[in-house]
Amino acid sequence: MDPLTTFVLIGALVVAAAWLAPRLRLPAPLVQLLLGLLVGLLPQVRSIHLPSDAVLVLFLPALLFWEALMTPLREVRRDLRVILLLSTLLVVATTFGTAGIGVALGWGWLPALVLGAALAPTDATAVGALARALPHRNVIQLRAESLVNDGTALVIYTIVIGLAASGAHYSGWEITGLVGLAYGGGAAVGLLAGLLGTFVLRRLTDPLLHNAALVLVPFASFLAAEQIHASGVIAVVIAGLYLSRTGPRSGTPQSRQQRDGFWTLATSTLNGALFVLIGIEAQSAMRSVPLASIPMLLVLCVLIWIAILLIRFGFQMITTWGIRLVDRSPAQRQKRMTHRARVVSTVAGFRGAISLAVALAVPADMPGRAEIIFVATGVIILTILAQGMLLPAVIRWARFEPDTMVAAEFTRAHRAALLSAIHASPGLAREIDVPEHVRERVVEEYRDRLERIGAAPEPGRSTRRDLDHDYAALSLALVDHTREVVIRLRNHGAISDATLHRLQTRLDRDALHLTPASAERHD
């Protein structure tokens, strides 16, 4: 199938799945994967293959960068000890546990370890797409773990492939050096990319230039890290985390609005394409192994999938007991999670793009490559389909407390910012020479907003919040009417398309400002 046809087909499947998902009451990634599996049955689609370089060079830097950019560092620091344990030692334990099952069923240690390294890390994009219903803290912990554990898995993979290719022997110091270079070198490159990115972005006021430079950051950091044989994944994550701190002081409102729109569209499209391609790749993997070996390989998929869940849950229990033995401080007690929360974390440990990319990157001349790809693809599908469909029920069973932290913080921050603005208004008005009646008008608007924050409705009486929603709904209806008038003027030849575009841009800004308040009115 030619590239253009492939592009159109995958794009159509991504859009169709996004449209079907809410109607089927299923997460979009599940529907995308299922559509990929169905389309993979067509003979014309069998020629589509997912190159490992495309995942590692095109998909991962963009997806991981946006995940890191949207990951709050405060929450990461709070659970840093657990995140580091899960993203390093758990990856090692999962690799060897998975490899042990393969060896028990007749595999050699080297292909079994390659398979283990591929399936050890959880996938940040799958977690972000499928675990959104979790409380804020749990989601952040899972995302942070998924952002870091890819580096550990890729180091293990590099060592095993080196052993398989040349029979080289790695001493303990050499392995330590590889790990140190992967993490230390990747972190250093990522930090440098974040510093240079901040320096450049703060000097670019044009929204297009600003966002074009931002798009270059993840790919440049990934490339620079790979050039020194460090972890490109770690470099991208560190650059994203750094820019998440410095980004709010760079750019303009237009560039930030453009950034959010672009990255939301790009990452959701790339995510969807990955899930569709995983489904298509499953058909290719099935055709690449001897027919007689498929039943045993399917059994191996199920056994490894169960083992991954058991290892993850057992590791969390052991590390929890260990931390409680060495740290009994009150601060640590406040961080404790219930056993039910650990079950949720176990079920939410999805495998995805990085696992498939590692499996596909196995050298073509390595014995057992086809079987590695088959089993890796099968386990990925099991985690996404089975765990993805099971997760909502497990979340309900876990009986999490209502997650009001983010909403409460928003209210406190909004109130503090408005109060500070009101108090600062006299000095600012004098500084920029604004008449007093203008200042009073602006301050009155701020006081209205302050009064509406957290307003509680009284029986039989409309609150200021209700009036605000009514005001927004009417204003939005008037904006829509105005837009129709402008379009009719263009259609009758009274104004040009350029004039229409300028007026519509202004009306769209008004509509975006009004839409959230209007939508709340109908919630």
DODRENTOR-995297 format. One line per 2 residues: number of its first residue (from 1); their letters; for each residue x, y, z of C-alpha. Coordinates in nm, 4 decimals, always signed. Layout:
// residues N
NUM> A> X,Y,Z; ... $
END
This chain:
// residues 523
1> MD> +0.0000,+0.0000,+0.0000; +0.1436,+0.3389,-0.0984 $
3> PL> +0.2243,+0.5979,+0.1729; -0.0619,+0.8357,+0.0919 $
5> TT> -0.3218,+0.5588,+0.1039; -0.1740,+0.4357,+0.4320 $
7> FV> -0.1895,+0.7871,+0.5772; -0.5522,+0.8373,+0.4735 $
9> LI> -0.6560,+0.4926,+0.6002; -0.4976,+0.5363,+0.9432 $
11> GA> -0.6309,+0.8904,+0.9743; -0.9814,+0.7749,+0.8870 $
13> LV> -0.9618,+0.4957,+1.1457; -0.8446,+0.7387,+1.4138 $
15> VA> -1.1356,+0.9753,+1.3411; -1.3898,+0.6910,+1.3164 $
17> AA> -1.2756,+0.5455,+1.6487; -1.2961,+0.8844,+1.8207 $
19> WL> -1.6521,+0.9231,+1.6875; -1.7565,+0.5699,+1.7847 $
21> AP> -1.5989,+0.5605,+2.1315; -1.8529,+0.7772,+2.3196 $
23> RL> -2.1410,+0.6004,+2.1447; -2.0054,+0.2604,+2.2496 $
25> RL> -1.9122,+0.3959,+2.5949; -1.5565,+0.2748,+2.5517 $
27> PA> -1.2243,+0.4618,+2.5695; -1.1086,+0.5766,+2.2268 $
29> PL> -0.7770,+0.3802,+2.2429; -0.9702,+0.0536,+2.2816 $
31> VQ> -1.1830,+0.1278,+1.9768; -0.8759,+0.2358,+1.7777 $
33> LL> -0.7003,-0.0889,+1.8632; -1.0045,-0.2963,+1.7702 $
35> LG> -1.0438,-0.1176,+1.4369; -0.6755,-0.1775,+1.3671 $
37> LL> -0.7226,-0.5491,+1.4364; -1.0242,-0.5663,+1.2037 $
39> VG> -0.8634,-0.3715,+0.9200; -0.5506,-0.5845,+0.9533 $
41> LL> -0.7527,-0.8780,+0.8207; -0.7743,-0.7150,+0.4772 $
43> PQ> -0.5119,-0.8418,+0.2306; -0.4410,-0.4880,+0.1066 $
45> VR> -0.3412,-0.3765,+0.4586; -0.0964,-0.6591,+0.5223 $
47> SI> +0.1893,-0.4637,+0.3697; +0.1643,-0.1921,+0.6372 $
49> HL> +0.4370,-0.2272,+0.8985; +0.5298,-0.0007,+1.1875 $
51> PS> +0.9034,+0.0825,+1.1668; +1.0651,+0.0917,+1.5110 $
53> DA> +1.2537,+0.4083,+1.4124; +0.9231,+0.5846,+1.3474 $
55> VL> +0.8111,+0.5164,+1.7036; +1.1423,+0.6076,+1.8653 $
57> VL> +1.2150,+0.9142,+1.6519; +0.8741,+1.0540,+1.5494 $
59> FL> +0.6090,+0.9386,+1.7958; +0.7854,+0.9096,+2.1316 $
61> PA> +0.9669,+1.2468,+2.1520; +0.6485,+1.4409,+2.0766 $
63> LL> +0.4219,+1.2326,+2.3011; +0.6622,+1.2140,+2.5961 $
65> FW> +0.7462,+1.5845,+2.5733; +0.3824,+1.6900,+2.5959 $
67> EA> +0.3200,+1.4466,+2.8828; +0.6224,+1.5871,+3.0680 $
69> LM> +0.5206,+1.9458,+2.9914; +0.1806,+1.8795,+3.1515 $
71> TP> +0.3194,+1.6868,+3.4530; +0.3258,+1.8933,+3.7763 $
73> LR> +0.6658,+1.8762,+3.9450; +0.5259,+1.9305,+4.2934 $
75> EV> +0.3331,+1.6034,+4.2836; +0.6324,+1.4240,+4.1296 $
77> RR> +0.8577,+1.5426,+4.4139; +0.6023,+1.4285,+4.6687 $
79> DL> +0.6121,+1.0665,+4.5466; +0.9637,+1.0713,+4.4005 $
81> RV> +1.0883,+0.7763,+4.6051; +0.8078,+0.5479,+4.4922 $
83> IL> +0.8326,+0.6698,+4.1311; +1.2065,+0.5949,+4.1162 $
85> LL> +1.1604,+0.2484,+4.2647; +0.8846,+0.1650,+4.0178 $
87> ST> +1.0741,+0.3020,+3.7190; +1.4022,+0.1212,+3.7949 $
89> LL> +1.3869,-0.1833,+4.0217; +1.0377,-0.2861,+3.9075 $
91> VV> +1.1553,-0.2740,+3.5453; +1.4478,-0.5056,+3.6316 $
93> AT> +1.2206,-0.7407,+3.8274; +0.9650,-0.7515,+3.5459 $
95> TF> +1.2351,-0.8142,+3.2857; +1.3780,-1.1163,+3.4662 $
97> GT> +1.0377,-1.2449,+3.5773; +0.9082,-1.2345,+3.2215 $
99> AG> +1.2290,-1.3890,+3.0874; +1.2007,-1.6721,+3.3402 $
101> IG> +0.8613,-1.7735,+3.2009; +1.0038,-1.7757,+2.8481 $
103> VA> +1.2987,-1.9914,+2.9549; +1.0648,-2.2316,+3.1347 $
105> LG> +0.8798,-2.2802,+2.8049; +1.1936,-2.3520,+2.6058 $
107> WG> +1.3256,-2.0091,+2.5043; +1.6925,-1.9149,+2.5330 $
109> WL> +1.7907,-1.6590,+2.7942; +1.8910,-1.3865,+2.5465 $
111> PA> +1.5657,-1.3720,+2.3447; +1.3710,-1.4121,+2.6683 $
113> LV> +1.5529,-1.1127,+2.8225; +1.4919,-0.9039,+2.5091 $
115> LG> +1.1216,-0.9827,+2.5412; +1.1331,-0.8980,+2.9115 $
117> AA> +1.3030,-0.5635,+2.8450; +1.0388,-0.4814,+2.5831 $
119> LA> +0.7452,-0.5576,+2.8142; +0.8882,-0.4200,+3.1400 $
121> PT> +0.8045,-0.0472,+3.1030; +0.4569,+0.0927,+3.1283 $
123> DA> +0.3540,+0.3306,+2.8515; +0.2977,+0.6990,+2.9248 $
125> TA> +0.0667,+0.7565,+2.6295; -0.1524,+0.4559,+2.7116 $
127> VG> -0.1695,+0.5580,+3.0784; -0.2631,+0.9134,+2.9838 $
129> AL> -0.5364,+0.7942,+2.7484; -0.6881,+0.5149,+2.9572 $
131> AR> -0.6425,+0.6177,+3.3219; -0.7994,+0.9645,+3.3211 $
133> AL> -1.0755,+0.8624,+3.5631; -0.8244,+0.8111,+3.8460 $
135> PH> -0.7709,+1.0701,+4.1194; -0.5150,+1.3371,+4.0409 $
137> RN> -0.2334,+1.1989,+4.2580; -0.2647,+0.8452,+4.1202 $
139> VI> -0.2630,+0.9661,+3.7590; +0.0473,+1.1807,+3.8157 $
141> QL> +0.2329,+0.8931,+3.9830; +0.1537,+0.6571,+3.6951 $
143> RA> +0.2484,+0.9144,+3.4316; +0.5766,+1.0029,+3.6028 $
145> ES> +0.6696,+0.6359,+3.6361; +0.5923,+0.5773,+3.2683 $
147> LV> +0.8033,+0.8755,+3.1637; +1.1160,+0.7454,+3.3396 $
149> ND> +1.1000,+0.3664,+3.3136; +1.1538,+0.3662,+2.9358 $
151> GT> +1.5171,+0.4627,+2.9957; +1.5765,+0.1647,+3.2254 $
153> AL> +1.4223,-0.0774,+2.9773; +1.6268,+0.0583,+2.6867 $
155> VI> +1.9512,+0.0199,+2.8861; +1.8659,-0.3451,+2.9582 $
157> YT> +1.7774,-0.3960,+2.5925; +2.1098,-0.2445,+2.4793 $
159> IV> +2.3071,-0.4767,+2.7073; +2.1189,-0.7894,+2.5992 $
161> IG> +2.1444,-0.7050,+2.2264; +2.5185,-0.6463,+2.2738 $
163> LA> +2.5519,-0.9888,+2.4315; +2.3477,-1.1509,+2.1547 $
165> AS> +2.5260,-0.9763,+1.8680; +2.8901,-1.0168,+1.9697 $
167> GA> +2.8899,-1.2335,+2.2762; +3.0511,-0.9425,+2.4612 $
169> HY> +3.0873,-0.9704,+2.8370; +2.9818,-0.6750,+3.0512 $
171> SG> +3.1396,-0.6320,+3.3919; +2.9486,-0.4785,+3.6790 $
173> WE> +3.1332,-0.1490,+3.6294; +3.0499,-0.1438,+3.2598 $
175> IT> +2.6811,-0.1986,+3.3312; +2.6937,+0.0766,+3.5924 $
177> GL> +2.8574,+0.3035,+3.3350; +2.5854,+0.2306,+3.0789 $
179> VG> +2.3127,+0.3068,+3.3334; +2.4932,+0.6221,+3.4471 $
181> LA> +2.5415,+0.7427,+3.0902; +2.1808,+0.6716,+2.9997 $
183> YG> +2.0338,+0.8570,+3.2979; +2.3071,+1.1109,+3.3753 $
185> GG> +2.3828,+1.1950,+3.0139; +2.0143,+1.2057,+2.9221 $
187> AA> +1.9352,+1.4287,+3.2204; +2.2242,+1.6639,+3.1381 $
189> VG> +2.1195,+1.6953,+2.7746; +1.7572,+1.7464,+2.8769 $
191> LL> +1.8530,+2.0153,+3.1267; +2.0663,+2.1918,+2.8670 $
193> AG> +1.7821,+2.1697,+2.6136; +1.5451,+2.3153,+2.8726 $
195> LL> +1.7836,+2.6043,+2.9487; +1.8453,+2.6860,+2.5822 $
197> GT> +1.4780,+2.6423,+2.5017; +1.3794,+2.8845,+2.7769 $
199> FV> +1.6414,+3.1374,+2.6596; +1.5112,+3.1255,+2.3015 $
201> LR> +1.1382,+3.1057,+2.3788; +1.1472,+3.4126,+2.6047 $
203> RL> +1.2818,+3.6161,+2.3154; +1.0252,+3.5072,+2.0579 $
205> TD> +0.7014,+3.7038,+2.0770; +0.5579,+3.5948,+1.7422 $
207> PL> +0.3215,+3.3021,+1.8215; +0.4168,+3.1006,+1.5119 $
209> LH> +0.7909,+3.1369,+1.5709; +0.7499,+3.0644,+1.9409 $
211> NA> +0.5634,+2.7400,+1.8823; +0.7869,+2.6328,+1.5941 $
213> AL> +1.0847,+2.6614,+1.8298; +0.8960,+2.4689,+2.0993 $
215> VL> +0.8268,+2.1835,+1.8552; +1.2015,+2.1531,+1.7892 $
217> VP> +1.2926,+2.1080,+2.1565; +1.1944,+1.7393,+2.2057 $
219> FA> +1.3471,+1.6252,+1.8757; +1.6683,+1.8231,+1.9254 $
221> SF> +1.7131,+1.6938,+2.2812; +1.6425,+1.3353,+2.1711 $
223> LA> +1.8943,+1.3635,+1.8867; +2.1647,+1.5210,+2.1037 $
225> AE> +2.1300,+1.2523,+2.3711; +2.1442,+0.9688,+2.1186 $
227> QI> +2.4628,+1.1174,+1.9694; +2.6465,+1.0600,+2.2997 $
229> HA> +2.4739,+0.7209,+2.3533; +2.2648,+0.8575,+2.6402 $
231> SG> +1.8906,+0.8064,+2.6793; +1.6963,+1.0246,+2.4389 $
233> VI> +1.3798,+0.9412,+2.6307; +1.5225,+1.0798,+2.9566 $
235> AV> +1.6478,+1.3906,+2.7746; +1.3019,+1.4621,+2.6323 $
237> VI> +1.1340,+1.4098,+2.9709; +1.3774,+1.6363,+3.1588 $
239> AG> +1.3457,+1.9078,+2.8927; +0.9670,+1.8899,+2.9182 $
241> LY> +0.9691,+1.9024,+3.2984; +1.2074,+2.2008,+3.2952 $
243> LS> +0.9956,+2.3929,+3.0459; +0.6846,+2.3152,+3.2497 $
245> RT> +0.8377,+2.5408,+3.5179; +0.9731,+2.8177,+3.2969 $
247> GP> +0.7080,+2.8105,+3.0236; +0.4434,+3.0228,+3.2004 $
249> RS> +0.6795,+3.3243,+3.1880; +0.7557,+3.2898,+2.8178 $
251> GT> +0.5420,+3.3590,+2.5159; +0.2187,+3.5524,+2.4811 $
253> PQ> -0.1466,+3.4631,+2.5426; -0.1814,+3.3978,+2.1692 $
255> SR> +0.1208,+3.1661,+2.1594; +0.0001,+2.9698,+2.4632 $
257> QQ> -0.3477,+2.9306,+2.3142; -0.1947,+2.8210,+1.9854 $
259> RD> +0.0399,+2.5825,+2.1685; -0.2395,+2.4082,+2.3559 $
261> GF> -0.4497,+2.3699,+2.0424; -0.1618,+2.2373,+1.8324 $
263> WT> -0.0240,+1.9913,+2.0863; -0.3664,+1.8616,+2.1839 $
265> LA> -0.4477,+1.7864,+1.8202; -0.1021,+1.6488,+1.7362 $
267> TS> -0.0638,+1.4203,+2.0383; -0.4197,+1.2862,+2.0231 $
269> TL> -0.3708,+1.2089,+1.6512; -0.0317,+1.0434,+1.7080 $
271> NG> -0.1760,+0.8483,+2.0007; -0.4662,+0.7248,+1.7936 $
273> AL> -0.2400,+0.6323,+1.5034; -0.0201,+0.4294,+1.7373 $
275> FV> -0.3112,+0.2265,+1.8729; -0.4414,+0.1626,+1.5210 $
277> LI> -0.0937,+0.0579,+1.4030; -0.0539,-0.1768,+1.7004 $
279> GI> -0.3737,-0.3514,+1.5937; -0.2530,-0.3764,+1.2321 $
281> EA> +0.0896,-0.4972,+1.3452; -0.0753,-0.7814,+1.5373 $
283> QS> -0.1904,-0.9337,+1.2094; +0.1590,-0.9042,+1.0649 $
285> AM> +0.3076,-1.0644,+1.3763; +0.0687,-1.3592,+1.3521 $
287> RS> +0.1650,-1.4252,+0.9893; +0.5379,-1.4093,+1.0617 $
289> VP> +0.5509,-1.7161,+1.2920; +0.4927,-2.0815,+1.2009 $
291> LA> +0.1288,-2.1810,+1.2299; +0.2076,-2.4756,+1.4546 $
293> SI> +0.3748,-2.2547,+1.7163; +0.0863,-2.0085,+1.7523 $
295> PM> -0.1055,-2.1990,+2.0290; +0.2044,-2.2137,+2.2518 $
297> LL> +0.2844,-1.8482,+2.1828; -0.0708,-1.7487,+2.2765 $
299> VL> -0.0338,-1.9407,+2.6030; +0.2941,-1.7577,+2.6620 $
301> CV> +0.1187,-1.4222,+2.6013; -0.1413,-1.4992,+2.8678 $
303> LI> +0.1151,-1.6314,+3.1182; +0.3420,-1.3286,+3.0765 $
305> WI> +0.0484,-1.0903,+3.1023; -0.0596,-1.2515,+3.4324 $
307> AI> +0.3014,-1.2519,+3.5558; +0.3402,-0.8801,+3.4800 $
309> LL> +0.0316,-0.8024,+3.6892; +0.1446,-1.0232,+3.9794 $
311> IR> +0.4996,-0.8864,+3.9761; +0.3739,-0.5294,+3.9737 $
313> FG> +0.1345,-0.5827,+4.2624; +0.3870,-0.7857,+4.4636 $
315> FQ> +0.6604,-0.5278,+4.4105; +0.4348,-0.2474,+4.5335 $
317> MI> +0.3492,-0.4443,+4.8467; +0.7148,-0.5284,+4.9227 $
319> TT> +0.8380,-0.1721,+4.8665; +0.5537,-0.0364,+5.0806 $
321> WG> +0.6505,-0.2596,+5.3720; +1.0164,-0.1669,+5.3232 $
323> IR> +0.9474,+0.2065,+5.3229; +0.7310,+0.1771,+5.6328 $
325> LV> +1.0123,-0.0042,+5.8134; +1.2721,+0.2649,+5.7452 $
327> DR> +1.0509,+0.5746,+5.7461; +0.7837,+0.6194,+6.0104 $
329> SP> +0.7656,+0.9994,+5.9906; +0.4253,+1.1743,+5.9948 $
331> AQ> +0.4902,+1.3087,+5.6446; +0.5352,+0.9562,+5.5134 $
333> RQ> +0.2138,+0.8401,+5.6818; +0.0213,+1.1069,+5.4920 $
335> KR> +0.1502,+0.9657,+5.1607; +0.0293,+0.6120,+5.2235 $
337> MT> -0.2112,+0.4514,+4.9798; -0.4568,+0.1708,+5.0446 $
339> HR> -0.4154,-0.1815,+4.9110; -0.7109,-0.1140,+4.6824 $
341> AR> -0.5220,+0.1795,+4.5321; -0.2302,-0.0551,+4.4596 $
343> VV> -0.4654,-0.2916,+4.2801; -0.5783,+0.0023,+4.0671 $
345> ST> -0.2153,+0.0936,+3.9984; -0.1511,-0.2657,+3.8934 $
347> VA> -0.4425,-0.2717,+3.6494; -0.3451,+0.0718,+3.5133 $
349> GF> +0.0057,-0.0479,+3.4214; -0.0584,-0.0569,+3.0464 $
351> RG> +0.2006,-0.1543,+2.7868; +0.2115,+0.0262,+2.4546 $
353> AI> +0.4277,+0.1972,+2.1943; +0.7678,+0.1689,+2.3626 $
355> SL> +0.7232,-0.2075,+2.4100; +0.6378,-0.2581,+2.0450 $
357> AV> +0.9211,-0.0292,+1.9322; +1.1762,-0.2294,+2.1339 $
359> AL> +1.0449,-0.5577,+1.9942; +1.0533,-0.4284,+1.6362 $
361> AV> +1.4084,-0.2968,+1.6849; +1.5441,-0.6491,+1.7419 $
363> PA> +1.8023,-0.7209,+1.4659; +1.6608,-0.9195,+1.1768 $
365> DM> +1.9276,-1.1919,+1.2119; +1.8597,-1.2581,+1.5794 $
367> PG> +1.6990,-1.6010,+1.6396; +1.3431,-1.5786,+1.7707 $
369> RA> +1.2779,-1.2219,+1.6469; +0.9383,-1.3111,+1.4984 $
371> EI> +0.8305,-1.4827,+1.8206; +0.9446,-1.1830,+2.0286 $
373> IF> +0.7344,-0.9469,+1.8169; +0.4349,-1.1828,+1.8311 $
375> VA> +0.4396,-1.2197,+2.2102; +0.5104,-0.8499,+2.2713 $
377> TG> +0.2204,-0.7506,+2.0476; -0.0092,-1.0045,+2.2147 $
379> VI> +0.0716,-0.8817,+2.5646; +0.0258,-0.5181,+2.4604 $
381> IL> -0.3186,-0.6008,+2.3228; -0.4105,-0.7902,+2.6396 $
383> TI> -0.3082,-0.5013,+2.8641; -0.4960,-0.2439,+2.6586 $
385> LA> -0.8095,-0.4459,+2.5941; -0.8479,-0.6526,+2.9115 $
387> QG> -0.7083,-0.4027,+3.1608; -0.8631,-0.1073,+2.9788 $
389> ML> -1.2105,-0.2602,+3.0025; -1.1525,-0.3770,+3.3601 $
391> LP> -1.0116,-0.0502,+3.4943; -1.3415,+0.1446,+3.5362 $
393> AV> -1.4883,-0.1372,+3.7496; -1.1679,-0.1588,+3.9559 $
395> IR> -1.1737,+0.2173,+4.0146; -1.5327,+0.1930,+4.1414 $
397> WA> -1.4333,-0.1023,+4.3642; -1.1417,+0.0969,+4.5088 $
399> RF> -1.3878,+0.3570,+4.6492; -1.1552,+0.6541,+4.6179 $
401> EP> -1.2435,+0.9640,+4.8137; -1.3838,+1.2460,+4.5959 $
403> DT> -1.0878,+1.4208,+4.4363; -1.1421,+1.7878,+4.5215 $
405> MV> -0.7772,+1.8923,+4.5542; -0.7395,+2.0500,+4.2095 $
407> AA> -1.0759,+2.2313,+4.2289; -0.9979,+2.3614,+4.5798 $
409> EF> -0.6534,+2.4815,+4.4736; -0.8055,+2.6538,+4.1708 $
411> TR> -1.0549,+2.8384,+4.3891; -0.7866,+2.9468,+4.6406 $
413> AH> -0.5465,+3.0612,+4.3704; -0.8182,+3.2468,+4.1775 $
415> RA> -0.9357,+3.4242,+4.4940; -0.5802,+3.5205,+4.5971 $
417> AL> -0.4959,+3.6513,+4.2507; -0.8124,+3.8647,+4.2273 $
419> LS> -0.7634,+4.0113,+4.5767; -0.4035,+4.0961,+4.4939 $
421> AI> -0.5107,+4.2603,+4.1670; -0.7729,+4.4724,+4.3462 $
423> HA> -0.5200,+4.5870,+4.6064; -0.2610,+4.6647,+4.3397 $
425> SP> -0.5005,+4.8578,+4.1152; -0.4437,+5.2108,+4.2629 $
427> GL> -0.0666,+5.1914,+4.2166; -0.0902,+5.0392,+3.8701 $
429> AR> -0.3474,+5.2980,+3.7626; -0.1175,+5.5838,+3.8718 $
431> EI> +0.1804,+5.4161,+3.7027; +0.0144,+5.3970,+3.3606 $
433> DV> -0.1911,+5.7166,+3.4104; -0.5428,+5.5689,+3.3967 $
435> PE> -0.8384,+5.7890,+3.5065; -1.0003,+5.7014,+3.8379 $
437> HV> -1.3432,+5.6235,+3.6907; -1.1833,+5.3649,+3.4574 $
439> RE> -0.9992,+5.2058,+3.7510; -1.3223,+5.1853,+3.9516 $
441> RV> -1.5013,+5.0201,+3.6607; -1.2278,+4.7552,+3.6253 $
443> VE> -1.2104,+4.6967,+4.0008; -1.5869,+4.6509,+4.0130 $
445> EY> -1.5588,+4.3773,+3.7508; -1.2904,+4.2077,+3.9592 $
447> RD> -1.5059,+4.2308,+4.2706; -1.7933,+4.0693,+4.0791 $
449> RL> -1.5661,+3.7824,+3.9800; -1.4445,+3.7482,+4.3384 $
451> ER> -1.8017,+3.7292,+4.4674; -1.8872,+3.4591,+4.2151 $
453> IG> -1.6024,+3.2265,+4.3221; -1.7450,+2.9405,+4.5222 $
455> AA> -2.0869,+3.1027,+4.5479; -2.3393,+2.8643,+4.7041 $
457> PE> -2.6955,+2.8743,+4.5689; -2.9800,+2.9603,+4.8021 $
459> PG> -3.3198,+2.7888,+4.7692; -3.5485,+2.9771,+4.5317 $
461> RS> -3.2935,+3.2450,+4.4541; -3.0543,+3.2985,+4.1643 $
463> TR> -2.6932,+3.3513,+4.2646; -2.4479,+3.5838,+4.0960 $
465> RD> -2.2967,+3.2695,+3.9431; -2.6325,+3.1832,+3.7844 $
467> LD> -2.6639,+3.5355,+3.6513; -2.3123,+3.5112,+3.5115 $
469> HD> -2.4044,+3.1906,+3.3270; -2.7192,+3.3519,+3.1890 $
471> YA> -2.5167,+3.6531,+3.0778; -2.2633,+3.4237,+2.9061 $
473> AL> -2.5341,+3.2187,+2.7333; -2.7062,+3.5294,+2.5926 $
475> SL> -2.3735,+3.6842,+2.4903; -2.2738,+3.3635,+2.3124 $
477> AL> -2.6060,+3.3561,+2.1257; -2.5488,+3.7164,+2.0152 $
479> VD> -2.1968,+3.6282,+1.8974; -2.3406,+3.3442,+1.6878 $
481> HT> -2.6004,+3.5817,+1.5413; -2.3328,+3.8387,+1.4596 $
483> RE> -2.1246,+3.5714,+1.2864; -2.4206,+3.4746,+1.0661 $
485> VV> -2.4704,+3.8405,+0.9680; -2.1035,+3.8754,+0.8719 $
487> IR> -2.1137,+3.5542,+0.6655; -2.4245,+3.6771,+0.4813 $
489> LR> -2.2479,+4.0051,+0.4030; -1.9609,+3.8055,+0.2507 $
491> NH> -2.2002,+3.5822,+0.0555; -2.3754,+3.8891,-0.0924 $
493> GA> -2.0431,+4.0433,-0.1947; -2.0584,+4.3325,+0.0535 $
495> IS> -1.7287,+4.2358,+0.2192; -1.4297,+4.0258,+0.1131 $
497> DA> -1.3093,+3.6949,+0.2556; -1.0190,+3.8776,+0.4220 $
499> TL> -1.2620,+4.1024,+0.6117; -1.4710,+3.8002,+0.7050 $
501> HR> -1.1627,+3.6224,+0.8415; -1.0590,+3.9204,+1.0571 $
503> LQ> -1.4095,+3.9650,+1.2000; -1.4565,+3.5929,+1.2560 $
505> TR> -1.1248,+3.5697,+1.4415; -1.2408,+3.8419,+1.6781 $
507> LD> -1.5818,+3.6779,+1.7258; -1.4160,+3.3396,+1.7876 $
509> RD> -1.2045,+3.4921,+2.0653; -1.5210,+3.6263,+2.2278 $
511> AL> -1.6910,+3.2874,+2.1925; -1.3963,+3.1008,+2.3477 $
513> HL> -1.4061,+3.3407,+2.6400; -1.7795,+3.2880,+2.6902 $
515> TP> -1.8129,+2.9143,+2.6192; -1.6885,+2.7741,+2.9570 $
517> AS> -1.9341,+2.9846,+3.1581; -2.2181,+2.9035,+2.9210 $
519> AE> -2.1392,+2.5318,+2.9342; -2.1414,+2.5317,+3.3160 $
521> RH> -2.4967,+2.6617,+3.3012; -2.6106,+2.3329,+3.1458 $
523> D> -2.4008,+2.0946,+3.3584 $
END
